[in-house]
Amino acid sequence: MSLLVRKSSSVAPSNVNQQLIVECGPMRMSIPGKGIRGLLKTIETTFQDTITLLGETYEKSDLANRLDPTKTVSSLSSQGRTILCSNGVWRKAYEVDRIISLVKIEPSDIVPLPPHFRGAEREWFAGLFFFEEALVLIINLDWLVTPTDVVPWRSEVAAGHAPLESEGGLTSVFPV
Amino acid sequence: MLQSQASRKKTVFSKQWITVFSIGGRRFAAGMEEVSGIAQWPSVVPVPSQTPFVNAVAWRGKEVLPIFDLAGQFHLTIESDPPLCLLAKHEDGLMAVRIDSDMPILQSVDRASIRHSDGADPVVVGTCTIDDQPIDLLCLTKLGKPPA
């Protein structure tokens, strides 16, 4: 199992938003970089339901399937990657078809989801931005990692529960 | 003389301009004032969504346009290629609707020929007769609103 992400204690300027752009079926989505704890080759984790890294366990899910139960990522693709995510309270690992890029986005470049979308997708996505002349959907990190039977709510931290780990964030993603 | 003028005025105001377009070969009509324009079909990205018939966005320059799948709502398939994009003035903001490649036409119809429905469906608000054929009259500002 290879760890492909370098963590750093240095904090990026607060007005810059790091986003890891991934491909899931026909969609390009991005996961906030501050929530990413590691990247693994999916083919190395094919027969595991959970992944333990540095003493922390991540339950594995399929990102395409989480958004649309009729779709799945191709687990046996050599480009498939599993992303370990956490919001400091919850942890989860997601399979994606491939990694596209790690980019820095200014908040002013983020477009909100149009108000015509009125369903659960308003909770799933934090907005959109342009990348390589196409739109990328930004996934809401809290929704991504919170167990489906838990209502996303950050009161755990307010109530005195220490976060499981500090939010180191990504500084770089090595080519795989 | 006065009677004649009054009658002519009545005739003028009894007309309504509508846009007639087709989806999967079926014709629909909508008030001209509800159509912002017709454009080439733009680049599109799918958006996982639980909002019925709203599951993609398109863009023109830096403007993001949600797409309403009117063909899906009426169980129609658009086979003409390339399709056109009807820009609908939805009450929540501009929306793109995929329509057949046949260029929509503007037509005036006699208001009296429009049969308004009972109002239960906010989208299909009535029918009008064009070329002796009844055509559904849509309210594009209410696309996606469920029937009462």
Interface residues (C-beta under 8 A of the other chain):
Chain A: P26 M27 R28 L67 D68 V111 L113 P114 P115 H116 F117 R118 G119 A120 E121 W124 F125 L128 F130 E133 A134 L135 L137
Chain B: S43 V45 P46 V47 P48 S49 Q50 T51 V54 V57 W59 K62 V64 L65 P66 F68 H90 D92 G93 M95 G144
